[in-house]
Amino acid sequence: MAESKTYGIKKGLVVSLGALLASILAIGGIAFFLTFRVTVPAGYIGILNAKTGKSLSAGQILAKPGEKGIREDFLSPGRYYFNPWSYAIEIHQEINIPGEKIGVQESLVGDPLPAGEILAEPGQKGIQREILGPGTYRINPYATKIHLYDNVVIPAGKLGVQTSQVGKPLPAGKLLADEGEKGVLRQILTPGTYRINPFQIKVDIYDAINIPAGSVGVQVAKTGKIPDKDSVLVEPGERGVQKNLLPAGMHYVNPYEYDVIVVSIQAQKLDMDANPNTNITTKEGQMLETEAVDFPSKDGFQIVTDVTVEWSIDPDRVAEVVATIGIEDKIIDKVIRPNARSISRTEGSKYAAKDFIVGTGREEFQKTFFDKMRTFSQDRGILIHRALIRKITVPSEISEPIKQSVIAVEENLRNQQRIETAKSAAQLAQEEAFAEQNKRRVEGETQKIEQQLKAEAEAAQLNIKAKQRLEAAKINLESAEIEAQAILKTGTAEADVIKLKRTAEAEGLAASVSAFGDAKAFAMYQFASKLAPNIQVVFAPAGEGTLWNSLDDFFKIGETGAALKQMQQQSPQNQE
């Protein structure tokens, strides 16, 4: 019994110890699982930091296997078991680069860059040449630092000029860099989106060249071979004004390679007059000269003209004009304005003052002005479409008498028109025309005498300016004679009209008598037509005979005067 009891105690002890050991092992397993397990979630990486091993060399940042420190390799998402006394695990988020960005890599480890270098190659420390596009990357943050930059966006109507910040220096005298050279690159970027390392290429945005309709672009090359000979225009590849033009439209031109001058080839207008808005002034507003053209006439009077010139550049000589003269303002200052002044003064001084008012002088001056403006300007590559003398101002002592003369001529023309109208209408009386003719003849002669006396008096009084005033008096005299002649012609026409009217009335009366057959029948008609409206119908004995029998007796008397006398004696008034 005692042995059996002892065996039972030993057996229970063994079982208890077994259970305890099992529990210890279970607890240890759980503790090991919890202590040594490392989970790297999706979207992250695990950085190993070795707590034991060989110390790093001076300047070394990342540890290799067997060395103490941050390991170069890292853990991707997953489950791992590490001795926590040997390693510490750091969880870092993966690098995410959005679509509108780029990632510039800066290597924190590697060999130092050679002197003067900016970008690092693989294995070198510094900004890497290669960039990262949009996406997700697992990168050890202790090995490489990522800098986010915007994509280079060139909007519509713009261009990008690239400046390489790395490469070989440019040779002396060279302005634009080719591939592998440092400086402004010849190649430009047109509108679009670009992923460019900002430490390698700097991009500056410029406006594209927009040439509107009716214009062209003249290119001035800033680079290229210097021409061997002194020429206005150069060939492609040479420095200077190019022969080839850019047509209307959008053009992407490197501004460091070409200057583009937009030039209109449409017609333009220059007004040269006394308008204050067109006067030539300084920057301070002080007037230098009026735009109006003035010059002395052949007889010494000062003439002022307002001029309008319409011009354009010869489309086949645009580059030449820009190279030799310049653009619009220079063309006006060097060609249009000086030619207009010179021609006006040279040709205008060949005419007397009155020639610009009467006669063909003004038309001749206008034609000569246009022809010479066109010839002189065409030699410089400028086309003259119109050159108009819009207004000519002559001194009043000349213009006023001539003006009155012109008015008299116009009045004469109106009188002639009245004469023609009167002849066709035949409505004026001849006797009235004779009287009016005498009256106007007297007035005309009186005006003629007055003008002669006035001309003689003015000529005697104004001896100093005798030549000018004598010319004016003669013009007034000519005007008076023209008006007198017009009066005479008008009076004769009015008399003819009255004669025609009386003749027409007589002929009409004769035609009426002829239409009734004889004078008796016509008189009976006239008598009846005058009597009829006053007759009232009354039925009464009339005695022998009738009214018409009495009229028959009336016409038997013979002469018209006797018949009228008989009718007066038989009228009711005479009976009373």
C-alpha positions as CSV (number, residue, x, y, z in Angstrom):
1,M,0.0,0.0,0.0
2,A,2.7,2.4,0.9
3,E,4.6,1.7,-2.4
4,S,1.4,2.2,-4.4
5,K,0.8,5.5,-2.7
6,T,4.3,6.6,-3.3
7,Y,4.0,5.7,-7.0
8,G,0.8,7.7,-7.3
9,I,2.5,10.7,-5.9
10,K,5.5,10.4,-8.3
11,K,3.2,10.0,-11.2
12,G,1.1,13.1,-10.3
13,L,4.3,15.0,-9.9
14,V,5.6,14.0,-13.3
15,V,2.3,14.9,-14.9
16,S,2.4,18.3,-13.2
17,L,5.9,18.9,-14.3
18,G,5.0,17.9,-17.8
19,A,2.1,20.2,-17.9
20,L,4.2,23.0,-16.5
21,L,6.9,22.4,-19.0
22,A,4.3,22.4,-21.8
23,S,3.0,25.6,-20.5
24,I,6.4,27.1,-20.3
25,L,7.1,26.0,-23.9
26,A,3.8,27.4,-25.1
27,I,4.4,30.7,-23.3
28,G,7.9,30.8,-24.7
29,G,6.8,30.1,-28.2
30,I,4.2,32.8,-27.9
31,A,6.8,35.2,-26.5
32,F,9.2,34.2,-29.2
33,F,6.6,34.8,-31.9
34,L,5.6,38.1,-30.5
35,T,9.2,39.2,-29.8
36,F,11.0,38.1,-32.9
37,R,8.2,38.6,-35.5
38,V,8.4,41.8,-37.8
39,T,5.5,42.7,-40.2
40,V,6.2,45.2,-43.0
41,P,2.7,46.3,-44.3
42,A,1.9,47.0,-47.9
43,G,3.0,50.5,-49.0
44,Y,6.0,50.5,-46.7
45,I,9.6,49.2,-46.4
46,G,11.6,48.0,-43.4
47,I,15.0,49.5,-42.7
48,L,17.4,47.2,-40.8
49,N,19.6,48.7,-38.2
50,A,22.2,46.1,-37.1
51,K,23.0,46.4,-33.3
52,T,26.0,44.2,-33.5
53,G,28.9,43.7,-35.8
54,K,31.9,45.6,-37.1
55,S,31.9,49.3,-36.7
56,L,31.6,51.5,-39.9
57,S,34.6,53.2,-41.5
58,A,34.9,57.0,-41.2
59,G,32.5,58.7,-43.5
60,Q,30.6,55.4,-44.2
61,I,26.8,55.8,-43.8
62,L,25.3,52.3,-44.7
63,A,26.4,49.0,-43.2
64,K,27.1,45.8,-45.2
65,P,26.3,42.4,-43.7
66,G,28.4,41.8,-40.6
67,E,28.7,45.5,-39.9
68,K,27.0,47.6,-37.3
69,G,24.6,50.3,-38.4
70,I,21.9,51.0,-41.0
71,R,21.9,48.3,-43.6
72,E,21.9,49.2,-47.3
73,D,19.4,46.6,-48.1
74,F,15.8,46.9,-46.8
75,L,12.7,44.7,-46.2
76,S,9.8,44.7,-48.7
77,P,6.2,44.3,-47.4
78,G,5.8,40.9,-45.6
79,R,6.5,38.9,-42.3
80,Y,10.0,38.5,-41.0
81,Y,11.6,37.2,-37.8
82,F,14.6,38.9,-36.4
83,N,16.4,38.8,-33.1
84,P,15.5,42.1,-31.4
85,W,18.8,42.1,-29.6
86,S,20.6,42.0,-32.9
87,Y,18.4,44.2,-35.1
88,A,16.1,47.2,-34.9
89,I,13.5,47.5,-37.7
90,E,12.3,51.0,-38.9
91,I,9.2,51.1,-41.0
92,H,9.2,53.8,-43.8
93,Q,6.6,54.7,-46.4
94,E,7.3,54.0,-50.0
95,I,8.0,56.9,-52.3
96,N,4.9,57.9,-54.4
97,I,5.4,60.4,-57.3
98,P,2.1,61.8,-58.7
99,G,1.5,62.3,-62.4
100,E,2.3,66.0,-62.5
101,K,5.6,65.6,-60.7
102,I,9.1,64.1,-61.2
103,G,11.5,62.7,-58.6
104,V,15.0,64.0,-58.5
105,Q,17.3,61.5,-56.7
106,E,20.0,62.7,-54.4
107,S,22.4,59.9,-53.5
108,L,23.6,60.2,-49.9
109,V,26.3,57.6,-50.4
110,G,29.0,57.0,-53.0
111,D,32.2,58.6,-54.3
112,P,32.5,62.4,-54.2
113,L,31.9,64.2,-57.5
114,P,34.9,65.5,-59.4
115,A,35.5,69.2,-59.2
116,G,33.1,71.3,-61.3
117,E,30.6,68.4,-61.8
118,I,27.0,69.0,-60.8
119,L,25.3,65.7,-61.6
120,A,26.3,62.3,-60.2
121,E,26.5,59.0,-62.1
122,P,25.5,55.7,-60.4
123,G,28.0,55.1,-57.5
124,Q,28.6,58.7,-57.0
125,K,27.3,60.9,-54.2
126,G,25.1,63.8,-55.2
127,I,22.2,64.7,-57.5
128,Q,21.7,61.9,-59.9
129,R,21.3,62.6,-63.7
130,E,18.5,60.0,-64.0
131,I,15.1,61.2,-62.7
132,L,12.0,59.2,-61.6
133,G,8.7,59.5,-63.4
134,P,5.2,59.1,-61.8
135,G,4.8,55.9,-59.8
136,T,5.6,54.1,-56.5
137,Y,9.2,53.4,-55.6
138,R,10.9,51.4,-52.7
139,I,13.9,53.5,-51.8
140,N,16.1,53.4,-48.7
141,P,15.7,56.9,-47.4
142,Y,19.2,56.6,-45.7
143,A,20.7,55.9,-49.2
144,T,18.8,58.2,-51.4
145,K,16.7,61.3,-50.8
146,I,13.9,62.1,-53.3
147,H,13.0,65.7,-54.2
148,L,9.7,66.3,-56.0
149,Y,9.5,68.9,-58.8
150,D,6.8,70.0,-61.2
151,N,6.8,68.8,-64.8
152,V,7.8,71.5,-67.3
153,V,4.6,72.6,-69.0
154,I,4.9,74.8,-72.2
155,P,1.5,76.4,-72.8
156,A,0.0,77.1,-76.2
157,G,1.6,80.2,-77.9
158,K,4.8,79.8,-75.9
159,L,8.1,78.1,-76.3
160,G,10.8,76.8,-73.9
161,V,14.4,77.8,-74.1
162,Q,16.7,75.2,-72.6
163,T,19.9,76.1,-70.8
164,S,22.2,73.2,-70.1
165,Q,23.9,73.5,-66.7
166,V,26.3,70.7,-67.3
167,G,28.7,69.9,-70.1
168,K,31.8,71.3,-71.8
169,P,32.2,75.1,-71.8
170,L,31.4,76.8,-75.2
171,P,34.3,77.8,-77.4
172,A,35.1,81.6,-77.5
173,G,32.6,83.4,-79.8
174,K,30.0,80.6,-79.8
175,L,26.6,81.6,-78.5
176,L,24.5,78.5,-78.7
177,A,25.4,75.1,-77.2
178,D,25.0,71.8,-78.9
179,E,24.5,68.4,-77.2
180,G,27.1,67.8,-74.5
181,E,28.0,71.5,-74.1
182,K,27.1,73.9,-71.3
183,G,24.9,76.9,-72.2
184,V,21.8,77.9,-74.1
185,L,20.8,75.0,-76.3
186,R,19.9,75.6,-80.0
187,Q,16.9,73.2,-79.7
188,I,13.8,74.7,-78.2
189,L,10.7,73.1,-76.6
190,T,7.3,73.6,-78.3
191,P,4.0,73.5,-76.3
192,G,3.6,70.3,-74.3
193,T,4.6,68.6,-71.0
194,Y,8.2,67.6,-70.3
195,R,10.0,65.7,-67.6
196,I,13.3,67.4,-67.2
197,N,15.9,67.3,-64.4
198,P,15.9,70.9,-63.2
199,F,19.6,70.5,-62.0
200,Q,20.6,69.5,-65.6
201,I,18.4,71.7,-67.8
202,K,16.9,75.1,-66.9
203,V,13.9,76.0,-69.0
204,D,12.7,79.6,-69.6
205,I,9.3,80.4,-71.1
206,Y,9.1,82.8,-74.0
207,D,6.3,84.0,-76.3
208,A,6.1,82.3,-79.7
209,I,6.2,84.7,-82.7
210,N,2.7,85.3,-83.9
211,I,2.6,87.0,-87.3
212,P,-0.8,88.4,-88.2
213,A,-2.4,88.3,-91.6
214,G,-1.0,91.0,-93.9
215,S,2.4,90.9,-92.2
216,V,5.6,89.0,-92.5
217,G,8.6,88.3,-90.2
218,V,12.1,89.4,-91.0
219,Q,14.7,87.2,-89.3
220,V,18.0,88.7,-88.0
221,A,20.4,85.9,-87.2
222,K,22.5,86.5,-84.0
223,T,24.7,83.5,-84.6
224,G,26.5,82.0,-87.6
225,K,29.3,82.9,-89.9
226,I,30.1,86.6,-90.4
227,P,29.6,87.4,-94.1
228,D,32.7,87.7,-96.1
229,K,31.5,90.8,-98.0
230,D,29.6,93.8,-96.8
231,S,26.0,93.0,-98.0
232,V,22.6,94.1,-97.0
233,L,21.1,90.6,-96.8
234,V,23.0,87.4,-95.8
235,E,22.6,83.7,-96.7
236,P,21.3,81.0,-94.3
237,G,24.0,80.2,-91.7
238,E,25.4,83.7,-91.8
239,R,24.9,86.4,-89.2
240,G,22.7,89.3,-90.2
241,V,19.3,90.0,-91.9
242,Q,18.1,86.9,-93.6
243,K,16.7,86.8,-97.1
244,N,14.0,84.3,-96.2
245,L,10.8,85.7,-94.6
246,L,8.4,84.1,-92.1
247,P,4.8,84.1,-93.4
248,A,1.8,84.9,-91.4
249,G,1.1,82.3,-88.6
250,M,2.6,81.0,-85.3
251,H,6.4,80.4,-85.3
252,Y,8.6,78.9,-82.6
253,V,11.9,80.6,-82.9
254,N,14.8,80.5,-80.5
255,P,15.1,84.2,-79.3
256,Y,18.8,83.6,-78.7
257,E,19.3,82.5,-82.3
258,Y,17.1,85.0,-84.2
259,D,15.4,88.3,-83.7
260,V,12.1,88.4,-85.6
261,I,10.8,91.8,-86.7
262,V,7.1,91.7,-87.6
263,V,6.5,94.0,-90.5
264,S,3.1,94.9,-92.0
265,I,2.9,94.8,-95.8
266,Q,-0.6,96.3,-95.9
267,A,-1.4,99.9,-97.0
268,Q,-0.8,102.5,-94.4
269,K,-1.8,106.2,-94.3
270,L,0.1,109.4,-93.3
271,D,-1.8,112.6,-92.9
272,M,0.2,115.8,-93.1
273,D,-1.9,118.7,-92.0
274,A,-2.2,121.4,-89.4
275,N,-4.2,119.2,-87.0
276,P,-2.5,119.4,-83.5
277,N,-2.8,115.6,-83.2
278,T,-0.5,115.1,-86.2
279,N,2.1,117.7,-85.3
280,I,5.7,116.5,-84.6
281,T,6.6,117.0,-81.0
282,T,9.3,116.2,-78.5
283,K,8.9,113.8,-75.6
284,E,8.2,116.9,-73.4
285,G,5.3,117.9,-75.7
286,Q,7.1,120.8,-77.3
287,M,6.1,121.2,-81.0
288,L,9.0,120.9,-83.4
289,E,7.0,121.6,-86.6
290,T,3.5,121.2,-88.0
291,E,2.8,118.3,-90.3
292,A,1.3,120.7,-92.9
293,V,3.5,121.4,-96.0
294,D,4.1,125.1,-96.7
295,F,6.0,126.7,-99.6
296,P,6.2,130.1,-101.4
297,S,4.4,130.4,-104.8
298,K,6.1,131.8,-107.9
299,D,4.7,135.2,-107.1
300,G,5.8,135.2,-103.5
301,F,2.7,134.2,-101.6
302,Q,2.9,131.6,-98.8
303,I,0.9,128.4,-99.8
304,V,-0.1,125.8,-97.2
305,T,-1.2,122.3,-98.2
306,D,-2.7,119.3,-96.4
307,V,-1.4,116.1,-97.8
308,T,-2.4,112.4,-97.4
309,V,-0.1,109.6,-98.5
310,E,-1.1,105.9,-98.6
311,W,1.9,103.6,-98.8
312,S,3.1,100.1,-98.2
313,I,6.3,98.1,-98.3
314,D,7.1,96.2,-101.5
315,P,6.4,92.6,-100.5
316,D,9.4,91.4,-102.5
317,R,11.8,93.8,-100.8
318,V,10.7,93.7,-97.1
319,A,14.0,92.3,-95.8
320,E,15.9,94.9,-97.8
321,V,13.8,97.8,-96.5
322,V,14.2,96.7,-92.9
323,A,17.9,96.4,-93.3
324,T,18.4,99.7,-95.0
325,I,15.7,101.9,-93.5
326,G,13.9,100.2,-90.6
327,I,10.2,99.6,-89.8
328,E,7.2,101.9,-90.0
329,D,8.3,104.9,-88.1
330,K,11.7,105.0,-89.7
331,I,10.1,104.7,-93.2
332,I,7.9,107.7,-92.5
333,D,10.8,109.8,-91.0
334,K,13.3,108.8,-93.7
335,V,11.2,108.4,-96.9
336,I,7.6,109.5,-96.8
337,R,7.7,112.8,-94.9
338,P,10.9,114.2,-96.4
339,N,9.9,113.3,-100.0
340,A,6.4,114.8,-99.6
341,R,7.9,118.1,-98.3
342,S,10.7,118.3,-100.9
343,I,8.4,117.5,-103.9
344,S,5.7,119.9,-102.7
345,R,8.1,122.8,-102.2
346,T,10.1,122.2,-105.4
347,E,7.0,121.7,-107.7
348,G,4.7,124.1,-105.9
349,S,7.0,127.0,-106.3
350,K,6.6,126.7,-110.1
351,Y,3.0,128.0,-109.9
352,A,1.5,131.4,-109.1
353,A,-0.9,131.6,-106.2
354,K,-4.0,131.9,-108.4
355,D,-3.0,128.8,-110.3
356,F,-4.0,126.7,-107.3
357,I,-7.5,128.1,-107.4
358,V,-8.4,128.5,-111.1
359,G,-7.2,126.8,-114.2
360,T,-5.4,123.5,-114.4
361,G,-2.5,124.4,-112.0
362,R,-3.9,122.4,-109.1
363,E,-4.5,119.3,-111.2
364,E,-1.1,119.5,-112.7
365,F,0.5,120.0,-109.3
366,Q,-1.5,117.0,-107.9
367,K,-0.4,114.7,-110.8
368,T,3.3,115.8,-110.5
369,F,3.3,115.3,-106.7
370,F,1.9,111.7,-107.0
371,D,4.2,110.7,-109.9
372,K,7.4,111.9,-108.2
373,M,6.4,110.5,-104.8
374,R,5.8,107.1,-106.4
375,T,9.1,107.2,-108.4
376,F,11.3,108.4,-105.5
377,S,9.8,106.0,-102.9
378,Q,9.9,103.0,-105.2
379,D,13.6,103.3,-105.5
380,R,13.7,102.6,-101.7
381,G,11.3,99.7,-101.8
382,I,8.2,101.7,-100.8
383,L,5.0,101.6,-102.9
384,I,2.9,104.7,-103.0
385,H,-0.8,103.9,-103.6
386,R,-2.2,107.4,-103.3
387,A,-0.6,110.9,-102.7
388,L,-3.4,113.4,-102.4
389,I,-3.3,117.2,-102.0
390,R,-6.4,117.4,-99.9
391,K,-6.4,121.1,-99.2
392,I,-4.6,124.2,-100.6
393,T,-4.7,127.4,-98.5
394,V,-4.0,130.6,-100.5
395,P,-3.8,134.1,-98.9
396,S,-7.1,135.9,-98.7
397,E,-6.0,138.8,-100.9
398,I,-5.8,136.3,-103.7
399,S,-8.4,133.8,-102.9
400,E,-11.3,136.2,-102.2
401,P,-11.5,138.0,-105.6
402,I,-11.1,134.6,-107.3
403,K,-13.8,133.2,-105.1
404,Q,-16.2,136.0,-106.2
405,S,-15.3,135.4,-109.8
406,V,-16.1,131.7,-109.5
407,I,-19.4,132.6,-107.9
408,A,-20.2,134.9,-110.9
409,V,-19.3,132.1,-113.3
410,E,-21.6,129.8,-111.5
411,E,-24.4,132.4,-111.6
412,N,-23.9,132.7,-115.3
413,L,-24.3,129.0,-115.7
414,R,-27.5,129.1,-113.7
415,N,-28.8,132.0,-115.9
416,Q,-28.1,129.9,-119.0
417,Q,-30.0,127.1,-117.5
418,R,-32.9,129.5,-116.9
419,I,-32.8,130.6,-120.5
420,E,-33.0,127.0,-121.7
421,T,-35.9,126.4,-119.4
422,A,-37.8,129.5,-120.5
423,K,-37.4,128.6,-124.2
424,S,-38.8,125.2,-123.7
425,A,-41.6,126.3,-121.4
426,A,-42.6,129.5,-123.4
427,Q,-44.2,131.1,-120.4
428,L,-42.6,134.5,-120.3
429,A,-44.1,137.6,-121.8
430,Q,-42.1,139.4,-124.5
431,E,-43.0,142.9,-123.4
432,E,-42.0,142.1,-119.8
433,A,-38.7,140.6,-121.1
434,F,-37.9,143.8,-123.0
435,A,-38.4,145.9,-119.9
436,E,-36.4,143.5,-117.8
437,Q,-33.7,143.4,-120.4
438,N,-33.3,147.2,-120.3
439,K,-33.3,147.2,-116.6
440,R,-30.6,144.5,-116.3
441,R,-28.6,146.1,-119.1
442,V,-28.5,149.3,-117.1
443,E,-27.5,147.3,-114.0
444,G,-24.8,145.4,-115.8
445,E,-23.3,148.6,-117.3
446,T,-23.5,150.2,-113.9
447,Q,-21.7,147.3,-112.2
448,K,-19.1,147.3,-114.9
449,I,-18.4,151.0,-114.4
450,E,-18.3,150.5,-110.7
451,Q,-15.8,147.7,-110.9
452,Q,-13.6,149.6,-113.3
453,L,-13.6,152.6,-111.0
454,K,-12.9,150.4,-108.0
455,A,-10.1,148.6,-109.7
456,E,-8.5,152.0,-110.8
457,A,-8.9,153.4,-107.2
458,E,-7.4,150.3,-105.6
459,A,-4.5,150.3,-108.1
460,A,-3.7,154.0,-107.3
461,Q,-4.0,153.6,-103.5
462,L,-2.0,150.4,-103.1
463,N,1.1,151.1,-105.1
464,I,3.3,148.9,-102.9
465,K,1.3,145.8,-103.6
466,A,0.2,147.0,-107.0
467,K,1.0,143.7,-108.8
468,Q,-1.1,141.6,-106.5
469,R,-4.0,143.9,-106.2
470,L,-4.1,144.7,-109.9
471,E,-4.4,141.0,-110.6
472,A,-7.3,140.8,-108.2
473,A,-9.1,143.9,-109.7
474,K,-8.7,142.4,-113.2
475,I,-10.3,139.2,-112.0
476,N,-13.2,141.2,-110.6
477,L,-13.5,143.1,-113.9
478,E,-13.7,139.8,-115.8
479,S,-16.4,138.6,-113.4
480,A,-18.5,141.7,-114.0
481,E,-18.3,141.3,-117.7
482,I,-19.3,137.7,-117.5
483,E,-22.3,138.7,-115.3
484,A,-23.3,141.5,-117.7
485,Q,-23.2,139.2,-120.6
486,A,-25.3,136.7,-118.6
487,I,-27.8,139.5,-117.9
488,L,-28.0,140.5,-121.6
489,K,-28.5,136.9,-122.6
490,T,-31.2,136.4,-120.0
491,G,-33.2,139.5,-121.1
492,T,-33.1,138.5,-124.8
493,A,-34.4,135.0,-123.8
494,E,-37.3,136.5,-121.8
495,A,-38.4,138.7,-124.7
496,D,-38.3,135.6,-127.0
497,V,-40.4,133.8,-124.6
498,I,-43.2,136.5,-124.6
499,K,-43.1,136.6,-128.3
500,L,-43.5,132.9,-128.5
501,K,-46.4,133.0,-126.0
502,R,-48.4,135.7,-128.0
503,T,-47.7,133.9,-131.3
504,A,-48.9,130.6,-129.8
505,E,-52.1,132.3,-128.5
506,A,-52.8,133.8,-132.0
507,E,-52.1,130.5,-133.7
508,G,-54.4,128.7,-131.2
509,L,-57.3,131.2,-131.9
510,A,-56.9,130.7,-135.7
511,A,-56.9,127.0,-135.3
512,S,-60.1,127.2,-133.2
513,V,-61.9,129.3,-135.9
514,S,-60.7,126.9,-138.6
515,A,-62.0,124.0,-136.6
516,F,-65.6,125.5,-136.5
517,G,-65.5,126.2,-140.2
518,D,-65.9,130.0,-140.1
519,A,-65.9,133.0,-137.7
520,K,-69.7,132.9,-137.4
521,A,-69.8,129.3,-136.1
522,F,-67.0,130.0,-133.6
523,A,-68.7,133.2,-132.4
524,M,-72.0,131.3,-131.9
525,Y,-70.1,128.7,-129.9
526,Q,-68.4,131.4,-127.7
527,F,-71.7,133.2,-127.2
528,A,-73.5,130.1,-126.2
529,S,-70.7,129.0,-123.9
530,K,-70.7,132.4,-122.1
531,L,-74.5,132.7,-122.0
532,A,-75.4,129.2,-121.1
533,P,-74.5,129.2,-117.4
534,N,-76.8,132.2,-116.7
535,I,-79.9,130.9,-118.6
536,Q,-82.9,129.5,-116.7
537,V,-85.6,127.5,-118.6
538,V,-88.9,129.4,-118.8
539,F,-91.7,128.4,-121.1
540,A,-93.3,131.5,-122.6
541,P,-94.6,132.7,-126.0
542,A,-91.6,133.9,-128.0
543,G,-93.5,135.3,-130.9
544,E,-92.3,134.8,-134.3
545,G,-88.8,133.6,-134.8
546,T,-86.3,132.2,-132.3
547,L,-83.0,133.3,-130.6
548,W,-81.1,131.6,-133.3
549,N,-83.1,133.5,-135.9
550,S,-82.0,136.6,-134.2
551,L,-78.4,135.5,-134.2
552,D,-78.7,134.7,-137.9
553,D,-79.8,138.3,-138.4
554,F,-76.9,139.4,-136.3
555,F,-74.4,137.8,-138.6
556,K,-76.1,139.3,-141.7
557,I,-75.1,142.7,-140.6
558,G,-71.7,142.1,-142.1
559,E,-68.8,143.6,-140.2
560,T,-67.9,142.3,-136.7
561,G,-67.9,145.8,-135.2
562,A,-71.4,146.4,-136.4
563,A,-72.6,143.1,-135.0
564,L,-71.2,143.9,-131.6
565,K,-72.8,147.3,-131.7
566,Q,-76.2,145.8,-132.6
567,M,-75.8,143.3,-129.7
568,Q,-75.1,146.1,-127.2
569,Q,-78.2,148.0,-128.4
570,Q,-80.4,144.9,-128.0
571,S,-79.0,144.1,-124.5
572,P,-81.4,144.5,-121.5
573,Q,-79.3,147.4,-120.0
574,N,-79.6,149.5,-123.2
575,Q,-83.4,148.9,-123.3
576,E,-83.7,150.1,-119.8
